[in-house]
Amino acid sequence: MPDNLGPRREALKSRRAQARRRRVTGGGVAAIVAGLLAAGGIAYLATDGEPVDTPRPQPSVAGKDSVTSTLVFGTREQGGGALWLTLLTYDNETESGSVVYIPAHTAVEVPGRGLQGLGAALESGGPPLLLVSTENLLGIDIDSYLEISDRDARVLFEATGPLSVDVPSEVKIAIGNDRARLLFDAGQQQLGASFLVQLLYIRGLDSDDIDLGGRHLAFWDALFDSFADDPDNLAAAVKAAGGSLVESDVDVGQHAKLLATLAGLDIGQRTLTTLPVQQVSVGGSELYQANRDEIAALMDDLLSGASSPQKEIAVQVLNGNGVPGIGQEVAAKLIAAGFRVVLTGNARRLNYEKTLVITYDDSEEGQALAERARKLIGVGEVQISGQSQGIVALTIVIGKDFLRTH
């Protein structure tokens, strides 16, 4: 990890002496986030277009007083969005680790695309958009990612060998219009590679993201338990399957090291949990909402140096130049510096020559905040609006001048 931990990490490290530990086994129920689905009068439109491949800094090997984090997500070989997401972390300061399952249908503001289920960000903008959207949801920096297709997973599980998994509930699949077949019984069972793939990639009848998450946590528990006495064997197995683990921004050796480190931890220093969410009905679609305060508390509890400050700055990013995907690039700059993008879309017109950073606070502090955002973007001018605004601290309209910085 780089020596410079960034403003969010420094802010958290200064206000906590050591991380508390707890083992969490299920998803909590969060209060519905006011204004998540209705933006309090601010209209926005999702912007279609090609993904912007924003360069990401390459993480180094975790060092002292640092946190290593990797977003692992599963896909079908034939493409589509992310079926499931899991955040793996290791905190070198507290010598503790975590596995956080993130429901793929968790609602999040996807920069440049609007409100979507998190997993859909992969299909619309590739791994860079999925990463920045996950960072926007969790309020942390994520160092690297690993995409595992169902075919790649089978290669990996053949290398790791069978696992004894305590399946939390039975799983059935449809075999016709009115027929079902039992795929898994509930309880402890020995599962080989093909069954492990089905366990993680098939939701089954009458199952949702939370049910799938329970199976994922059971898998991780079984994997770490199987290699607890010799974590180096897990690292060797991951490296042996390395040819199928190439959809990543780091080499397979770093993934092998992180997994071996987590397997070697005492059970009390390793947390397995599901992101606390509540399922809601939106047009008949499956969607989950997560409370920002609960997420911040969870990240604070798990990590000593990767969570955001106590107060994040909510911003709105509007495309004012008409170039598809440009909001994603701007959002990446802001999110990395501790801002939270809560609304994105198109401006009222698409011919702005100059980028505008609009603050609704005419105090010195409000103007300084806007100037900080302007410097992060690299262009534009600060304007003060007399209109009262209770949802965002800043509105950023991206003009054509931003395009000339490339």
N, C-alpha and C positions, 0 to 999 in steps of 0.2 A: 504493500500500500504506500502511496506517496506520503512524504513527511508532512506536507501541508494538508491538514484534515478539512479545511474549508470552514466557512462561517457557521454552518449548522452544527457541525461536530464540535467545534470549539465552544459554541454556546451551551451545548448540553454538558460537555465535560466539566465546565466551570460550575455547574449547578447540581452535580451529583458526585458523591464520593465512590460509590460502588453499586453495581447492579444488583437488584433483588432477584431471586430465582423462584420460580414456581413451575410445576408441571400442570399443563392445561390439556384437557382431553377432548373438549368439544367447542363448538362455536357459540359464543354468547349472543344475546339479543340486544341489539342497539336501538336507540331512539331514532326515529325516522329523521333524516337530515332535512330541515326546513329549507326550501328553495332549491333542492337538488334537481327536482323534476320540473319545477316552475320557477323561473328566474326573476320573480318579483318585478315583472314589468319590463325587464331588459330582454328584447327579442334577439335571437341569434339563429343562424342557419348553419348546418354542417357543411363543410367545404370539401367537395370531392377533388381528387387529383392524385398524381403520382407521389409516392413517398419521397421525402427528402432524407438522404442518407447522411445524417449528421455525424461527423467524426466524434468518437468517444475516446477519452484518454485510456491507455492501457494500464491496468492495475499491476503493481509489483507484488512480490511475495509478502504476505502479511508480516509486519514487524511489531516491535514493541508499541503498546498503547494504540493499537489499530484494530479495525474491524474488517473482516473479509466477508463479502456478501455476493451470492450468485443467485440469479433468477433462473430456475429450471422450469421449462414448460413443454408439454406434450402436444404433438400434432399427429394427424394422419399422414401417411406417406403420400397420398394423392393431393394434399394441400388443405387449405382452409384456415380457420382461426385456431387459437390455442384452446385445447380441450380442458386443460388443467394447468395450474401454475403453483410453484412451490419456491419459497425463498429460503435458501440455506445461509446461515451466518455462523461465523466464529469470532468471538471477542477475545483477542489476545490479552487484554488487560485483566479480565476476570476469569480467563481460561474456561469459558463456557460457550455453548453453541445452541442453535435453535433450528427447527424446521417449522416454517409457517405455511400452511396450505391456504391458497387464495382462490376462492370460487371464481371460475372463469366468467360468470355472469354478474360479477360485482360492478355496479354502476360507477363510472368515472368519467370525468371530462377528458376526452381524448383530444389533445391539441390539434386544431385544424379540422376536426371531424365532429365535434360536439359530444353529447352524452351518449355513451355506448357501454355495453358489457366489455369488461377489460380484455377478454380473450379475442374480441373482434378487432382490436387494434393491430394485431399481428397481420391479419388478412388485408387490412386497409393501408398499412404503412410499414410492414416488416418489423424485424426485431428492434430497430431504433425507436420506432413509435411505441411499441409495446413497453420498452424499457422506460422511456420518459413518462408514459402514462402510469406505469406502476410506481415510479418515483413520486409522481404527482399525487397518487393515492396514499402512499405510505409516509411521505414526507422524509424519505431517507435517500442517500446516494447508494446506487447499486453498482458494484464494481464490474461484474461480468454476467454473461448469460450462457445457457446451454439449452439448445433445442433438441428434443429427442422424439423422433417419429416412432410410431408403433413398431415399425420394422427394426429401427435402430435399438429400441428397447429390448427386443428379443435377443439381439446379438449381445447386448450388455448382460442380460440375465442368464444367458448361457455361460458367460464368463464367470459370473458371481456364483452360479450354482443354485440349486433349489433352496427355498426358504420355508421355515415353519411360521406361518402367518395366522394370527388370531383374527379371522374375518369377523367384523362386528355385526353383520346381519346378512341374511340370505339374499342372493341376487338371482333374479329370473330374467330371461330374455324371451322375446316373442318368436315363435316358429310358424306362425300363421295368423289369420285374422282373429281367431278366438282361442289360440293355443299358446301355452308358455312352457318353457323348459327351465328347470333349476340349473343354474350355472355354478353357484357356490352355496354350500350350507354355511350357517353361522358357526363359528368356533375355530379351534386350532386345526390346521391342516397343512400338509406338505405340498408346496406348489412349485412346479418346474417353470421353465422360461415362458412357454406359451400361455400357461394359466396366469402367471404374474402379469403378462401383457393385458390379458382380459380383465384382470382384477383392477388395473389402473386406467384402462382406456374404454371400457364398456360401462355405461351408467346402469343399464338394465331397466326393467319395467318398474314403475312407481318409485323411481329413485331420482334424486336431484343432486345438485352440486355438493350439498352438505353430506349426503350419504356417500358420494364418491370420495369426499375428503376424509371421512372416517376410514375408508379402505386404504387411502394413501398414507395416513398416519400409522396404521397397522403395518403397512409395508415397510416404512422407514424404521419402525421399532424392531421389526424382524431382521432387517438388513444389518442394523447396527449391533443387535444382539448376536447375530451369527458371526460377526467379525470382531467382537469386543476383545477377545483374547489375542488376536493377531491382526491389527488394523492394516499392517503392511500388505497382507494378502488381499485386502479389499482394493488398495491402491494398485496392486499388480493386476487384478482382474479388470479394473477400469482402464488401465493402460493397454491391456490385451484387447479390449474392445474399442480402442481408440480410433480405429478406422471408420467406425460408425458414429463417432461423437465429434464430428468435424463442424457441425453447425454451431459455432461458438466464436467469441471474439478473443479467446485465450486458448492456449494449447491444453491438451488433455491432461498433462502432468499437473496443472494447477487444480483441475477438478478432482483428480485422484488424491492429491494432497489434502484438499478440504474434506472430502468424504472420509478419508482415513483418520483425519484429526477428529471429526465428529464421532466416528465409531470408537475411538480410543478414550472418549470422555466417560467419567463416572455418570451413572444415570441421573444423579442429582444435579449435574452440571449441564444437562441437555434437556431442552424444552421442545415438546412436540405440540403444536396447537393449530387451530383453524382461525383465520381472521374473523373477528366478531362481526357478524352481519345479520341482517333481517331480510327475509324474502318478502317482496311486495309484488303486487300485480300491476303491470303496466301494459295495457292493450293485449292482455292474454299471454304476454311473454314472460319467461322466467327472468327475474332481475332481483338483485340484492342491493341493499343500502348498508353502508358502514358509517358509523359515527366518527367524526374526526377526532374528538377527544379520546374515545376508546382506542382508536388506532395509535394516537400519540402515546397514550399510557402503555400500550402493549410494546411499542418500539422502545420506549424509555425503560421498561422492565427488562427487555431482552438484551439491549445493546448499550454499551457505555459510551459509544462515540459515533453513532450513525444517525441518530434521530434529529429532528428539527427543533428550533427554539420553541419556547413556550407559546409564542404568538407568531403565526405565519401571516404573510401579507397576501391577501387575496387580490388577484388581478384578472382583468378581462382582456383578451387578445383578439383583435379584429383585423381581418385581411383587407387592407385598403388599396392593394395594388393589383389584385386579380390573379397573381401567380399561385397555382395550386400547391398546397403543402407548406407554404412559407410560415404559417402559424406554428407548425411543429418545430421549426428551427429556432424561432424566437422563444417559444416556450421552453425549449431545452436550456437556453442560456439563463432564463429566469429561474427555473426550478432548481438548477444546480446551485443557485445563490440564495436559496431559502424562500423564494416566492412560491405561491400556489396558484395555479391557473384554474379558475372555477368556471369560466365561460370562454368559449371561442366561437368564431364564425366569421361572416362577411360584414364589412362596414356598409353603410348606406350607399356608398358609391365606391368604385374600384379604381379611381384615378387620382388618389392622393399622391402628390409629389414628395411631400415631407412626412416622415413618421412623427406622430403626436403621442406624447406621454401625458395623459390628462389626470390630474389629481383633484380630489374633491375636498382637500384639506389645505386651506391657504396659510397654515402656520409654517414656521420655518422647518419644523420636523416633517410636515407633509411634503413641502417642496424639496427637501433633501432626499426624501424617499423616492420621489419621482426622478430626481437627478441621478440617483443611484441606478434606477432601472434604465434610464437613458444611456448611461455609460456602459451598462452591460450589453445593451443592444448595439451600441456603437454609433448611432445616428439619431437625428430627430431633435425636437424641441419640447420643452415642458410647457404645459398650459394649465391654468387653474380654472376649474368649472365652479360656477355658483350653484349648480344643481345639487340638491341633497342626494346622497347615494349611500345606502346602508349595506349593500351586498359586496362591493369591491372597493378597495382603496385606490386603485388605478385602472384606467382604461388605456390600452395601447393600440393605436391604429397604425398598422405597418404600411408605410408609404414606399414609393419607388426608390427613394434614396437608399433603403436597406439592400435592395438588389445590387446596387453599385458597390457594396462592400465585399462582394464575393470575388 
